[in-house]
Structures are given as structure tokens and as C-alpha cells.
Amino acid sequence: MRLADRVVGLKASATLAVNALAKDLARSGRDIISLSVGETDFDTPRPIREAAVLSIEEGFTRYTAEAGMPELRQAAADYFNRFYGAGAGAEHILIGNGAKQCLFNIMLAVLNPGDEALIPAPYWVSYPAMVEIAGGKPVEVHTGAERDFKVGVEDLERCYGPKTRICIMNSPSNPTGAVYRAEELDAIAAWAVERNILLLSDEIYDRLVYSPARHYSLCGWWRKRPENFAVVNGVSKSFAMTGWRLGYMLAHEDLIKAATKLQGQSTSNACSISQKAALAALTLGNPEEETMRRSMERRLGLVLEAVSRWPGVLCPRPRGAFYAFPDFHRLYRGEISDSASFCSFLLEKAGVALVPGAAFGDDRCARISYAVEDKILSRALDKIHDALHQA
Ligand SMILES: Cc1ncc(COP(=O)(O)O)c(C=O)c1O
């Protein structure tokens, strides 16, 4: 079948592909543990589920306004205002089908064909694909484990050019767990203003940060220069609501209007029931937030303890999210020549699925998602340990 150029070179999501392969192997009878998924093992908290059930019972099952229910837009603005001093109103918010659609809306709304987007690498898998679909050109700004996986102004400046239109920051980061400090982000934000580009801040893991690190939001910069900043967040990670598909963005009113037009012509509003659930989430908060964060931090401890016993493997301490991104490249030899062959080896020998770092723009690493039960995680780490000693 003849397909459009824009999909021919498009990569399928690597994380979903690894998970599917792990499931296939498990179905064929192999003992497989997948540390590849990007969601917590917690359930959506009961009060949120109840709000959704109530909305169905009450017949809240029709289209809503394209940009989202006014109360939810206000609740999202309140969230950004209460925690991060955004000073936003409902008119600065768009409710989308997940943070993913918000990000996509922004790319489509601001990139003209040939415009460049700076993407610090390692990056979340979907950023380059979104930029490409929008007709833009992703420009990877490389860093590595030896630099805690963070970029600085000098790195961005080196990759900046006359066509640079946006820069995508993601702190806490998927896949590395890196959390930028306030002064680091302030320097990058000041640079974005000086260069007059849009700094798109994906803050979806803002509630999952481990002390003494703290989340620093770019909402304060948005307040001062709304035309240079956009902040994306959602309920998937912080409220264990990945399947509800509900995200929100904070941006200049012009960008909100443009993104609303795009969304109106593609998916219309986010699911009405999910919007009611998200309203409950944002107004009630997550009663299990602290339990979830503590569990993740404990599991991170298990990962770091295991990694410290793997010779030649470098893993800067993640400070947030639920991923670790060890650099395994010193173990590459013979048939194991890159992150894909390394992950195939682990799947074959250890029965553990990790996601190859190449999917995130760093072929030296592999991503471990530790959002699984402690017992399962420990067993997986032991299996990796044994396999590495056979490598
Ligand atoms: C960094 C990052 N941004 C955005 C998303 C998308 O989140 P949502 O489920 O709200 O679309 C994810 C999901 O894995 C993510 O890791």
C-alpha cells in the first residue's frame, strides 16, 4: 500500500515494542520480567475512580468544550499557580488526551517546515518523532552519564542556529531520572529568552522527586515571558492514571487558541469522564502520593545497590521519575555491539526486558523502569547480575 512520506521513516515506540516482545516470550512459557514499561504499578486512587463512576451515572457522557471543561482548565491553572506561582487563568490552559497530545499540539502549532527543535539527548522517545511529523528537524544536543545526563547553555548554544524555534526540556527526565537544579534551569531559561525561542518544559514527573532534590518548574518564567515558555503536565504518572489519557498545558493564550483549533480538528475534547476524574485528582490531590514516592525511592535504592556490583557500569543517581539509565557500553564485546544487542542478550540470558538506549538517543545505555514490585525487581536485578557475569 502506498503511504505518505511522513510515516514511512517514522519509528514505532521502542518501549511499547520491547514490552510486546517480552509478553510474547512470556506467553511461550519463558520466565520473563519486563522492566520496560513507563507506568507505575499503583492503581488510580479510589476517590478519583469514584468521581469517574459518578460522572457516568450522572450522564456526563457528551462532548465538552474542545479545550476542556472550564472547571478543569481552572483546576489545572490553580495547580500551576499553587505549586509553582504561575499566575495563570483558565484561558492559559488546554486539556488534551494525555501530555502526549499537548506536546504534539505544541509542535504542530509552532513549527514550520524546516524549523529546528533542540532536544537534549537522552530524550523521551516521542520528541523527535513529533518534531518530524510537524515538519520540523530534531537537533539532538548530546550529553552523557559522565555529566549526569544534563545539558548546559554552552551545549545548547553550540547546536543553536537561525532555524531554531524550540527547545524541549524534561526534568525529571525519562529515561535518565535526572533533575535539573533551579540555577541550571534558570540559566537555560534566560538563554531561551535571549534567543527568543520557545522553551517547552515537560514536567510530567514533577511529583516524583527524591529528597534532597526538588522539582523546579518553569512556570515562574512563563509568568514573566509567556511567549517564550510552555509547560506540559498530566495525571498519568502522579495519579497513576496512564489509561485515562488526560494531560494539560500552560501557554500563552495565542498558543492555547492555536492548539485548541488543532485539537478541535483531530480528537476534539479529551474524554469527558476522564476530565471529571482529573478534576477530582487535581482538587483532592493524591492520597497515595507519598506512599508511591517512598516505594519508588526504595526501589531506586535496590537498583543502585545492584548496579554498584556490576563492574564497568556507570549510573549517575537518578533524582526523580522511576527510571535508571546505566551506561553499559564497557561491557559491549563480540556480538554485543550496541544497546539493542545488549538488551537482546539480557532478554535471552536473563529473561529480563530493558529498553535499548538507542531509542532515547544514547546507544551506550539501557533504561531500567523500576516501577514494579520490590520482590520482582530484586529477582530481575539478580538475573541481570548473573547474566553479566556470563557475558
Ligand atoms: C517524559 C514524558 N512525557 C510525556 C509522556 C506522556 O504522558 P501521557 O500519558 O500524559 O500522554 C510520558 C509518558 O511516558 C513521558 O515519559
Ligand as a Chemical Component Dictionary entry (heavy atoms), coordinates in Angstrom:
data_LIG
# 
_chem_comp.id                   LIG 
_chem_comp.type                 NON-POLYMER 
_chem_comp.pdbx_formal_charge   0 
_chem_comp.three_letter_code    LIG 
# 
loop_
_chem_comp_atom.comp_id 
_chem_comp_atom.atom_id 
_chem_comp_atom.alt_atom_id 
_chem_comp_atom.type_symbol 
_chem_comp_atom.charge 
_chem_comp_atom.model_Cartn_x 
_chem_comp_atom.model_Cartn_y 
_chem_comp_atom.model_Cartn_z 
_chem_comp_atom.pdbx_ordinal 
LIG C1 C1 C 0 8.605 12.451 29.530 1  
LIG C2 C2 C 0 7.217 12.068 29.186 2  
LIG N1 N1 N 0 6.404 12.996 28.661 3  
LIG C3 C3 C 0 5.147 12.712 28.306 4  
LIG C4 C4 C 0 4.630 11.441 28.473 5  
LIG C5 C5 C 0 3.209 11.179 28.037 6  
LIG O1 O1 O 0 2.350 11.159 29.098 7  
LIG P1 P1 P 0 0.779 10.979 28.891 8  
LIG O2 O2 O 0 0.458 9.602  29.372 9  
LIG O3 O3 O 0 0.148 12.032 29.743 10 
LIG O4 O4 O 0 0.473 11.171 27.457 11 
LIG C6 C6 C 0 5.443 10.435 29.005 12 
LIG C7 C7 C 0 4.932 9.067  29.121 13 
LIG O5 O5 O 0 5.654 8.098  29.226 14 
LIG C8 C8 C 0 6.752 10.753 29.373 15 
LIG O6 O6 O 0 7.577 9.843  29.912 16 
# 
loop_
_chem_comp_bond.comp_id 
_chem_comp_bond.atom_id_1 
_chem_comp_bond.atom_id_2 
_chem_comp_bond.value_order 
_chem_comp_bond.pdbx_ordinal 
LIG C1 C2 SING 1  
LIG C2 N1 SING 2  
LIG C2 C8 DOUB 3  
LIG N1 C3 DOUB 4  
LIG C3 C4 SING 5  
LIG C4 C5 SING 6  
LIG C4 C6 DOUB 7  
LIG C5 O1 SING 8  
LIG O1 P1 SING 9  
LIG P1 O2 DOUB 10 
LIG P1 O3 SING 11 
LIG P1 O4 SING 12 
LIG C6 C7 SING 13 
LIG C6 C8 SING 14 
LIG C7 O5 DOUB 15 
LIG C8 O6 SING 16 
# 
